[in-house]
Amino acid sequence: MFLPNTLWAESPLSLVIENQTYIYNQELSAEVDSSLQTEGFTLIGNLVKPFFRYKINKVLQVEAGILWNAEFGEDDQADEVDPVIALHWDFSPGLRFTAGTLDRNHPMHDAFFNDVLRYREPIEQGFQFKADIEHLRQDLWLSWEERETATQREKFSIGDVTQVKAGGFMLEGQLYWVHLGGQQNSGPGVFNNLSLGAGGGYTYRPEKSAGVPGWLDEIGFTVHYLKNIDDPPGLPEVDEEGMAYRAFLTVGGAYVYYQHWRGGSLNFNSPRGDVTMPGIPLAKGDPMYRARIYDEVGVVKSWQLADEVIATADVRGQFLLGRFQPIMVFNITWRPEFPLFEEYFKTRTPPKPESIEPPIGRPYGF
């Protein structure tokens, strides 16, 4: 998330406490479970991220803390606790490079990156470039998930969403590659899952004085061609493709949409896995896209309860195999920031920094 354009506090050091209390409930019938090889679930918990932020200067800042994923009712399982350590370089307005803990809210299509991963796997570490400027929206990242050992293959993912927009029109390309394998420990083989998408759309935002109803904020559509290629060791490569059509409008701050999917077969976001992980796919998209045809309607609405508190409700209905499947998501997020040691930093004389040698020298002395 990009920092707002506000004046910095006197102190460059602050404590930030970010908390999201969430519920994510997805109901699926037994027929859908068996057909798509997936299942319904209910997640309720807290994502707690306390961290220190130190602003080195106006474009560089360091964040260090922890992310604690506490799922309610899971008394027999340990809560997930992960480190948060990141260097952010805001080298131009709306442009940010991150090394360390990544911003998990990727604007990728749900067919490639299931939104429930933000609750089930809320941490990513690696490198990321993000842009959100007038004609470009970009999210490019490398996430290192598992280090290669004598008993474990390396695993990483690379994702990219590039969206060019002008005059209400939008063109978009998406790529998501998940790799499991290794050079020293090849295990039973190399496993790759590649998702490719291309799309476009148009959004009309009326002028309030143009005779258009004042309750309408925007209206538009998107069309996406989506392809998933699954290549596990010991099994034949398969690839499936499909089209996702969406019509939407925003009215009174509520985003209302209808989506139609027409795809291939169970091999889209294949649940095959490999010989070491049968039935556990590398694909990270929503399993609903394994259906040949399905429709979805939804409403997303946020309320600003205070300067640092937001509540969001997301209600969806999915129609497939002649059945209605409901999804309900609700969360409350609060994020206060507390400057630390202001008096100390007012009187402190900054030390002269020591020069840092690059860790990798120039080849051949050049």
C-alpha angles and dihedrals in degrees: 000000000000118000117250118251096255132133114273120244118253089255119067088204121076141160116233122193114193118183130176119186108195146178122195116181124179120177119199129179121235091250092056091045093056096040098049096030092235136105142216122256146174122223121189123170152095130281103203119186116176112175143157119241121202118188107211090185138326094295104030129063137162126214125194129173141089139286114220117193106195112183113198117236095021095112092145093057131064116247116247115253120181133175121253114209122151143156113210121198113192094188094168135008107287094007122104136172118197130193115189125012110029133218100258097201098095114177090225124139114270089237088068103029116029111220091223089070088077086070102031097042104018099164133072128173127198136064131325140180118197131183130183109170136134100287103014138060114181138173116175119167147163116207119192106207108168131016119224115253136162090275102029136061120225118258130194140152134213122199136179135181116182118181124180117192138179135154093003093305122116135194120188141184126191135189131178122176123182115190129191117180143077147225100228098024105037092166112189091336145292120306121200131179116185127187122191127184139175128182150146143194149163132246124195117203109186125215108245091228095053096088093261115135109274092228093066114091099170143339130194152123141241133202123198132187108207130190131182124192119193121192114170122168116268094017131085118262114255131189129190133183139191147165127249119198122190134183119187146168135188114220124174090349093305118121109218121185147168121205131189122195125195112180146147124262144298088302091077102096085002115221092203099105118184135278092282095042108031112190094008107109127205089216110101101196127115110283089224088081089069086076116095092225132008139154130212136190125187149167125210120188132172130196125201101221094176138342091281102026128080130175120199130189123193118185121179139173122202123197118200137138087014092297137110117232118189127209124189125185125178131169141166117209126192126178119178122176124209120198112222133211095359094164091051094052092046091062099031119112107217111239119238105260119237117238115257122220115221112253092230119052126214112274116255091003096286 
